Amino acid sequence: MRYRRGWALRDCSFRLPAGRICGLVGPNGAGKTTLLGTATHVLEPTEGDLRVFGAAPGSTEAVRRTAFLAQEKPLFRRFTVAETLRLGRELNPGSWDQRAAENIVRAGNVPLNARIGTLSGGQRTRVAFALAFGKRPDLLLLDEPMSDLDPLVRHELMATLMAEAAEHGTTVLMSSHMLAELESVCDYLVVIASGGVRLAGGVDELREAHTLVTGVRDGEGTPKDLAHHTVVESRPSGRQYTALLRPDGPIGGPWETDTPNLEELLLAYLRTPEAPPLITPSAQVPGQAHGIRAVAA
Ligand SMILES: Nc1ncnc2c1ncn2[C@@H]1O[C@H](COP(=O)(O)OP(=O)(O)OP(=O)(O)O)[C@@H](O)[C@H]1O
């Protein structure tokens, strides 16, 4: 996707397997909103293409199966909450789940007769969630859904999200900067930085492909016994040496090793955009190693 100022997303090739809850992570300006925009047909990719369950994002099939909770949570300010849910019902005949939508609104004690314009930011987010869930989508796209929610509401809505996704097999792609929270919600991960994919795959497979190494080194630079592994990030502090590696075989030498948690993994890749990308087989687009392609299938 190229804007006037230049490329926002390029060489952004990955596949998101159906039924996964995927975190979309990247620094400010990395292209997360742009990616979600192309998946919902708000933006037309400059090159390459994207498929939602095999269909073009603007097709009736993809639109019917996708719900998008945009960052600015656009709702009609003069509608009441009840009218907003009615809009959802009328726009989604056949699939609308009024009970699920009302339950989400009621759990936050948001009055059904209140106008959207009079609600707090967090309450409006809750109504937007209700609208997205009420649609019963097969693909739910969320752009920083948690940013204006208090910690208890975040917890509650993420629990609802996981329960709904588990019950209905919903595929979720959720951009967020809240790394610790993503760890408790996501089983899949896509990291983009500088307009390209840096990491993509199942959370467990990505964690297990890396080792956190700590110990005392002699001299400067990468210690000899670690040199043949891929060093994603190293943080020397005097003789103390800490590094995140993608090991190529067993790690020898006097090193303490551990599997990184999701936050440690993400921070290392965010701090080191030049680290070689890792796209696990489940996240690769079949028959295509590189290119500008993203797929939810
Ligand atoms: N309409 C536009 N015109 C020109 N450039 C744009 C436009 N929208 C986005 N960009 C640029 O494209 C890049 C990606 O922006 P995008 O909003 O997708 O990032 P993001 O990862 O969602 O960021 P954030 O975490 O800050 O929300 C940025 O450099 C941004 O300035």
PDBQT file of the ligand as one rigid body, heavy atoms in Angstrom, charges set to zero:
ROOT
HETATM    1  N1  LIG A 301      -4.054   8.673   4.350  1.00  0.00    +0.000 N 
HETATM    2  C1  LIG A 301      -2.732   8.659   4.420  1.00  0.00    +0.000 A 
HETATM    3  N2  LIG A 301      -1.962   9.441   3.626  1.00  0.00    +0.000 NA
HETATM    4  C2  LIG A 301      -0.608   9.424   3.693  1.00  0.00    +0.000 A 
HETATM    5  N3  LIG A 301       0.084   8.641   4.531  1.00  0.00    +0.000 NA
HETATM    6  C3  LIG A 301      -0.611   7.843   5.357  1.00  0.00    +0.000 A 
HETATM    7  C4  LIG A 301      -2.052   7.807   5.360  1.00  0.00    +0.000 A 
HETATM    8  N4  LIG A 301      -2.467   6.913   6.284  1.00  0.00    +0.000 NA
HETATM    9  C5  LIG A 301      -1.351   6.424   6.841  1.00  0.00    +0.000 A 
HETATM   10  N5  LIG A 301      -0.229   6.962   6.300  1.00  0.00    +0.000 N 
HETATM   11  C6  LIG A 301       1.178   6.657   6.644  1.00  0.00    +0.000 C 
HETATM   12  O1  LIG A 301       1.364   5.250   6.474  1.00  0.00    +0.000 OA
HETATM   13  C7  LIG A 301       2.165   4.723   7.525  1.00  0.00    +0.000 C 
HETATM   14  C8  LIG A 301       1.389   3.619   8.238  1.00  0.00    +0.000 C 
HETATM   15  O2  LIG A 301       0.310   4.202   8.972  1.00  0.00    +0.000 OA
HETATM   16  P1  LIG A 301      -0.724   3.322   9.830  1.00  0.00    +0.000 P 
HETATM   17  O3  LIG A 301      -1.783   4.240  10.340  1.00  0.00    +0.000 OA
HETATM   18  O4  LIG A 301      -1.139   2.152   9.011  1.00  0.00    +0.000 OA
HETATM   19  O5  LIG A 301       0.222   2.826  11.031  1.00  0.00    +0.000 OA
HETATM   20  P2  LIG A 301      -0.154   2.055  12.388  1.00  0.00    +0.000 P 
HETATM   21  O6  LIG A 301       0.792   0.893  12.477  1.00  0.00    +0.000 OA
HETATM   22  O7  LIG A 301      -1.599   1.755  12.456  1.00  0.00    +0.000 OA
HETATM   23  O8  LIG A 301       0.252   3.141  13.478  1.00  0.00    +0.000 OA
HETATM   24  P3  LIG A 301      -0.281   3.420  15.015  1.00  0.00    +0.000 P 
HETATM   25  O9  LIG A 301       0.313   2.339  15.889  1.00  0.00    +0.000 OA
HETATM   26  O10 LIG A 301       0.339   4.752  15.306  1.00  0.00    +0.000 OA
HETATM   27  O11 LIG A 301      -1.770   3.445  14.987  1.00  0.00    +0.000 OA
HETATM   28  C9  LIG A 301       2.550   5.903   8.405  1.00  0.00    +0.000 C 
HETATM   29  O12 LIG A 301       3.821   6.355   8.007  1.00  0.00    +0.000 OA
HETATM   30  C10 LIG A 301       1.479   6.951   8.099  1.00  0.00    +0.000 C 
HETATM   31  O13 LIG A 301       1.988   8.262   8.266  1.00  0.00    +0.000 OA
ENDROOT
TORSDOF 0
